Amino acid sequence: MGRGDRKTRKGKIAIRSYGNVRPHAAKSAATGTAAPKPAVKTAVKKAAAPVRKTAAKKSA
């Protein structure tokens, strides 16, 4: 039970494989799941500039 055993951590390292004994992603201690991804900021659209109406041309 050691380097050749596929069910132990030492065996997983020797075989260079991953599994329940040696998970590929690090788990956080609080939740027991993979670390949360940082929040993605969404682009905030600026309000459109007010449209200025041109004054009607005065006919002479």
Sine and cosine of phi, psi and omega as CSV:
sin_phi,cos_phi,sin_psi,cos_psi,sin_omega,cos_omega
0.00,0.00,0.98,-0.19,-0.02,-1.00
0.04,-1.00,-0.90,-0.44,-0.12,-0.99
-0.91,0.42,-0.53,0.85,-0.04,-1.00
-1.00,-0.02,-0.11,0.99,-0.08,-1.00
-0.99,0.12,0.87,-0.49,-0.05,-1.00
-0.95,0.31,-0.26,0.97,-0.07,-1.00
-1.00,-0.05,-0.15,0.99,-0.02,-1.00
-0.97,-0.25,0.33,-0.94,0.01,-1.00
-0.88,0.48,-0.69,0.72,0.00,-1.00
-0.89,0.46,-0.61,0.79,0.04,-1.00
-0.93,0.37,-0.63,0.77,0.04,-1.00
-0.88,0.47,-0.66,0.75,0.01,-1.00
-0.90,0.43,-0.67,0.74,-0.01,-1.00
-0.91,0.41,-0.62,0.78,-0.02,-1.00
-0.99,0.15,-0.26,0.97,-0.06,-1.00
0.89,0.46,0.78,0.62,0.05,-1.00
-0.76,-0.65,0.18,-0.98,0.00,-1.00
-0.83,-0.55,0.33,-0.94,0.01,-1.00
-0.01,-1.00,-0.34,-0.94,-0.02,-1.00
-0.90,0.44,-0.57,0.82,-0.02,-1.00
-0.96,0.28,-0.56,0.83,-0.05,-1.00
-0.74,-0.67,0.97,0.23,-0.06,-1.00
-0.90,0.43,0.54,-0.84,-0.04,-1.00
-0.96,0.29,-0.67,0.74,0.01,-1.00
-1.00,-0.06,0.67,-0.75,0.02,-1.00
-0.95,0.32,0.65,-0.76,0.01,-1.00
-0.99,-0.15,0.56,-0.83,0.07,-1.00
-0.99,0.12,0.49,-0.87,-0.07,-1.00
-0.95,0.31,-0.55,0.84,-0.11,-0.99
-0.95,0.30,-0.74,0.68,-0.11,-0.99
-0.98,-0.18,-0.42,0.91,-0.03,-1.00
0.99,0.13,0.17,0.99,0.03,-1.00
-0.86,-0.52,0.02,-1.00,0.01,-1.00
-0.88,0.48,0.47,-0.88,-0.02,-1.00
-0.87,0.50,0.66,-0.75,-0.02,-1.00
-0.93,0.37,0.54,-0.84,0.02,-1.00
-0.98,0.19,0.52,-0.86,0.03,-1.00
-0.91,0.42,0.54,-0.84,-0.03,-1.00
-0.90,0.43,0.68,-0.73,0.00,-1.00
-1.00,-0.03,0.79,-0.61,0.01,-1.00
-0.99,0.17,0.72,-0.69,0.03,-1.00
-1.00,-0.03,0.51,-0.86,0.00,-1.00
-0.95,0.32,0.73,-0.69,0.01,-1.00
-0.99,-0.16,0.84,-0.55,0.01,-1.00
-0.99,0.16,0.68,-0.73,0.06,-1.00
-0.99,0.16,0.48,-0.88,0.03,-1.00
-0.92,0.39,0.61,-0.79,-0.01,-1.00
-0.91,0.41,0.61,-0.79,0.03,-1.00
-0.90,0.43,0.62,-0.78,-0.01,-1.00
-0.90,0.44,0.65,-0.76,-0.02,-1.00
-0.99,0.12,0.81,-0.58,0.00,-1.00
-1.00,-0.04,0.79,-0.62,0.04,-1.00
-1.00,0.08,0.69,-0.72,0.02,-1.00
-0.99,0.15,0.55,-0.83,-0.02,-1.00
-0.94,0.35,0.60,-0.80,0.01,-1.00
-0.91,0.41,0.64,-0.76,-0.01,-1.00
-0.95,0.32,0.67,-0.74,0.04,-1.00
-1.00,0.05,0.78,-0.62,0.03,-1.00
-1.00,-0.02,0.69,-0.72,-0.05,-1.00
-1.00,-0.09,0.00,0.00,0.00,0.00
